[in-house]
Every structure is written in C-alpha cells, then in structure tokens.
Amino acid sequence: MAKTPVTFTLNDMETALFVDPGANLNDVLRRGAGDLTTKNGCGQGTCGACTVLIDGVPHLSCLTLAESTEGRRIDTTGGLAGGPELHPLQTAFMEGFAAQCGFCTAGMLMAAKALLDKTPNPTREDVVEAISGNLCRCTGYEPIIDAILTAAARMQGRAV
Amino acid sequence: MSSVEFRKDLFADERDDNLKEIGKPTIRQDILGHVTGRTPFYDDHQFDGLLHMRAVRSPHHHAQIRGIDTSAAERMPGVRRVLTAKDVPNNLNTLLSLINFGRDDEPLCAHDKVRFMGETVAWVIADTERQARDAVAAVRVDYNVLPHVLDVEEALQPNAPVVNEVYPNNTFDYNGKYDHQKLRFGDVNKAFAEADHIVEAEYQMSPIEQAPIETCGAIAAPETNDRFVCYTNTQALFFSLGTTSKLLDIASSRLHFIGGTAGGGFGGKVDSIVEPTAVLGAMLTGRPVRFAWDREEEMQVGAPRGGERWRIKDGVMNDGRIIAREFTGFFDSGAYVRLSSYAIVKCTGHIPGPYTIPNVASNIYCVVTNRTPATAMRGFGITAADFAIECHMDRVAETVGMNPIELRILNAYRDGDMKAHRRPAKNTALIECCQVAAGKAAWPISADAAAQSSKVGGGVGERGVIPASVTDEDGKIGDRRAGRSEGTSPSRRGTGKVAAGTRVEAKTEAHMQDPDMALEADRIGHRMGSASTAPPAPAPAATPAPPAPAPVAATPSHPQPTAPVPPAPQVQPSAPVPTPPPAAPEPYQPEQPFQRGLNRPGTSRFTSGFRRR
C-alpha cells in the first residue's frame, strides 16, 4: 500500500512518518511514533482514553485522520511532565487517588490540561464539562474532579 | 478534597490503630506510571512483524455449522493464516476444570454448532488489523439455524431446545446429579403456617457488562528458548496459563505469561479466551500475534455478570420478625457454564443475606441458555441476590408497617448467630451500618434500634444452634433429580409428597423426597421421566395455569438435533413431536474429550505434572 508522509510536532519533537492512507492518529502515535502513553479504549470515539491535544485543543486520536495533522502540534501525556518535574495535574492525580487502573488517566490528563490552559480558575461545573467525554470505570469521577480543581488552585498559587 | 471517613469509634476494641500502614490513606505504588502514561499495559509491548488476529463470529443465537469456506479469505492480501476448530489441539474446556469442578463444555472455537450470538467459528491472522477484518468478512459459514432459548425458565421447560449437549437438561449438574443447588435450614413450611404474614415477590436482574476501558486482549510471540511469551491483561494469570496449556496441549513450562496490569477488569478478564487464542496464532505462524477484542466484541462477546431471577417468600410476624425465608433462584449462565456454577455455591453460602432467620430454604438453578456466557463481576453470586433481598426487606417493612431500617436492625445477624450455611457469624456489622446510614440520611430510628449492637445478643439460645432441619431417610436434603443425568430410576424412598399444582408427569416421576419446599415443577418443567415410563399425556386442565412466559423461540416442540454426551437417557417431552429432525447432524463428539472426571482428583496432567520430565 502506498504510504503518505506526515510531519508534525509531537511533544516538542519534530516527527516525520510514512502512514497508511486513512490511518488514524492513535495507531500512528502508538505504533508509528512509539508514543504508547496514548491509549485506545474503544476506537469509536466514546471513551476518551485516546484524547490528545492538537494545537492545544483536545481531540479523539482514534477518530482523527493522521494525515490531517500535517504541520500541527500534538501533545500527549508523554510530554506532560517538564523533565523530571511532574505537572501539577499529575501530582494532584497521584495524591488524590484519581487513578485506579490507570487506563483512562492519560486521556483525562489531556482533557484537564486543555481546560486549565484555557480556564485557569475553573468551576466544578467547568471541570465536569471538560471531562464529560472521558469515561472512567474505576473511580466514580469524584476524585478526578477534585484533583483537577486542586491542580488548578496550586497552579494559581492558591492554598488548597 | 474528598476523603474516606474512618469510623474508628466502631469496634475500637477489636483494632490496633497504631499500625504503620493499615487504617491510613496511602498512595498507590503504581500510580506514578499511571499519571505519566508509562504503565506498561499488554498492548504497550511492541514487536517487529506483529500479526493481527480477528475472530469470525456467529450471527445466530443457536445454529448448526454445516460448513466453513475459508478459501476466499485465505487469498486476500496480507492474510497469513485462517484457523478453524480443527487447529485447536484440545478444543474443549471448562474454566473450573483446573480445580476439578464441572464438565468440559466449551470449545475455544465452535465446530459442530454455535450456542450464542458472537461465538467464535474461525480466526484470521493478517499483517494488519484492517486486512484481518476484511478477511473475516470473506469467510463463508453455512449455518442451519436452530430454535434458541434466551429465558431461564423457558430453558427449563421440557420442550426447550438443548443448548449444550454436555448439560442436556439445560442445567449444571451439581455433584454430577442434582439440577440445582439446595439449602435447608429448619423447616420453612412449618414456620410459614405459624407466620402472621406471607410476603412473596419476584425480582429480575439483567446481565451487566463489566465494560473495562481497556478491552480484553493478548499478544503472544515465540521465544528463542522454544517457549511462547504471552503479554495479557488477564485478571487470572496462572489460570490463563493452565487453560492455555490444556486447550493447546502444550506443557505449561513452555508458556511464559506476563501480566498483572489490567486497564480495568471487574471480573471480565478471567475467562482465558484471548490468551490461548493468541498463543495458538503464534504457534501456527511462528510470529508475534496480537488478539484483542474491539469495543463491540467486548460488549457482545465479553462475558457479563449473568442475569438472575429470584422469587422470595417470607414468613413474618406482626412485630417484624422474619421467621422463614424461601428462595427460588435462576442464574442465567448463558451457553457455557464457566463460573456460574461456582457463583451459585457462593450465593448459597450467603443466603438469607445478613439476617438471622431461623428457617431458610433455597433452590437455585444454574441454567444454560443461548445467551452470552456469564462470568465473574464484582460480587457475582451475591450482588443480585442482595438486590432482591433488600427490595424484599422493604416490602416486608411495608407489609407490617414498620420503619425499614428498624426492621433490618431487628432481623440483623449478630456475632455468634448460626448462619444458614451452618457457620457462626463473625465480625458482623449490619446493625452499625444501619445506624450510621440512618444518621447520614437523617432517617429517624427509635432509641431502642439506635442502642442495638452486633456484638450483643448474638448466639443466644436458638440463635446459635443449627435447628432440626428437614431431611430424607438418607439424611440428605436433596430432591434427587432422578432418571436424567445418571440414568437411574428415582428413589422410591422418602415421603414423596408433591406440591399442589404440580404437573401430572412430575407427580408420577418426580418423586420429591422431602417437599419441605415446593419445587415449582409446573413452571420449571423439570424434565423428569422418560418416554417409556411417562404417562400418555398430562392432563393440564386440572392444574393451575402458570403465568405464560413470553414466547421467545421455544416452539411447542422442536427437534433436538444432537445427541447428548456423555450418553444419557434422552428424555422426550410428553407432548407428541410432530416434526422430525430436519437433517440428522453428527452427534456431538469432541475430537479429544478431556474427561478428567468429577471425583478423581489427582488425575489431571496439569495438576500432577506428569508431562514434565
């Protein structure tokens, strides 16, 4: 099958790949670029586990054509931590027991990051809305919502 | 931030609160991997030359397989191999055979017929997942559709289709001969006669899919030391290894299973299907093979918690004391028994719930139907029964006009009380749970109820002893399921009384030894007797008509197309059979029946390990 070249910036790294026509971004990130931090839970856009940021906007990578990301900037959980320092969201998730099996966590973190980048002081309703496309079967969501609010407060220098 | 509330005021004298970890919140040891995305789930292991395996699945609930044409699929681009049942070395298993419980009843790949929608009939292995999907669509299967049954009680009717020939009564056979699991504690009928109120109701729980965010899957690959490595998200790693060893007839020492990380399980990842399938693919291609369910397969084929139907009958005094409780339960195991038989044993130990009731009886049926097989899920065997029990408690409270929480406290078990399964209750806490729940909900309870304690009053007098329980002359509680799976005549001993309303056939043949609890023979059909000894025809006019179940597919009579194995007397429905079987298919004969025997521990080559040299 003829391959198509695609170049994008993945977590600040220039990435060039040859992809199958019609390949979805999730497969290309995982099997092509080797970024395994992005998960695949349903392949049909319902669970949100594959959420990545394309130019800062959350997208379901399983429903995104890889070719459509030409020249775009893609952020995944693999690039969330700044070097050895965890992102405040990651710290808050750890401390707040906001992950059990961990399979939805990468998608949750990306959805939360998109929210906090745009809305540094979200209300609880904002958080619920922001992760409404991400399913979690373990936690019951409350610890996740709390962790995102905690991270937002810490990033704004507020006491929790 | 939300936090757990520790009620250290309760049972404080039973606990040391100065422990280092226990009783204190702690951070999960694996959570750093989760929040950085570096936790290695099974699918995060990369292999060069990875092949993708997909299953061809039945579109029918119940159908005979006349033939499978794989030739078109084999010619499609990227296809490496198409596999069918004949490629599975030992294509018959039951999960609990590893602990010598139950008969092998389930193939990894159907060969003679399919018994539920979505059952595997073939596999395709191709270079890409898309090529595998395309080739799956090109496999042609010739089905002869058979009548199916999707309702537990319809499956117990005499004319119901036989779903799985290993269990020709459509019931699991407890101890190889009983069609239900039984519990008797005291004498419920005597207590019902003394009760002020009888409260009866029926409850139906639907199957529930575990729906983990990560679907079931495995990757298997040949290793250089002549072993096969298998990365899997199973919740039962060594169980899956043993099952793979058995199905593929390969020494367990040649299997290297790596797991322990599941993206959610909730019981749905214990069925050991993806692992033997992936290892089979790796064995037959010599390449790394990934076999993963997509979301649709997870929902359709992944085994749920099975549906359960419960009927509960309570004898209650005016003051709220429950003096007798009787259960009839039907577990829908689906087409293969898997763990449902065990769930019922567990459930029987739980009955009558967290209450001390002096007279308890239960009959629970593990019913084989054409639904997706059921398996473990979060307290399976307990949760649905508890739903029925707690709904029933509210119904009882309404009947006697009592505060439902006070009714629970009144009937709650306490430390030292004898449970119906004949073990004393320990560490009970229902009373305290009720008190705390009432407080949280601002639900008023009396000062007397608020003063009760699980540690006071338990085991006093009759509460602490096993009551005289109704038994037969052999000292057993079983209504023998005579004349079916064992091929023996019903015992003629025992009292032999039959409850009113029982069908004539059952009255003649079903010879219940101790009808202390009326078997609902008219509703469940009971499948007793044989063609040679059954009376010419039942006289249904005299019997009260049971509530007519919705006719799903159980036609009044139908061909029973395959002969049972092991051979058992074929019981014909008493109604005449007008239509002969269409085409006589091959009898159900597994190519390599794996007969370990129910009562022969130590004969398993997988537990005894004689294959190792």
Interface residues (C-beta under 8 A of the other chain):
Chain A: D20 R31 G34 L36 T37 T38 K39 N40 G41 C42 G43 Q44 T46 C47 A49 T76 T77 G78 L80 A81 L86 L89 Q90 T91 F93 M94 E95 G96 F97 A99 Q100 C101 G102 F103 C104 T105 A106 L109 L135 C136 R137 C138 E142 P143 D146 A147 T150 V160
Chain B: M1 S2 P25 I27 R28 D30 I31 L32 G33 H34 V35 T36 G37 R38 T39 P40 F41 D43 D44 Q46 T128 Q210 A211 P212 I213 E214 T215 A262 G263 G264 G265 F266 D294 R295
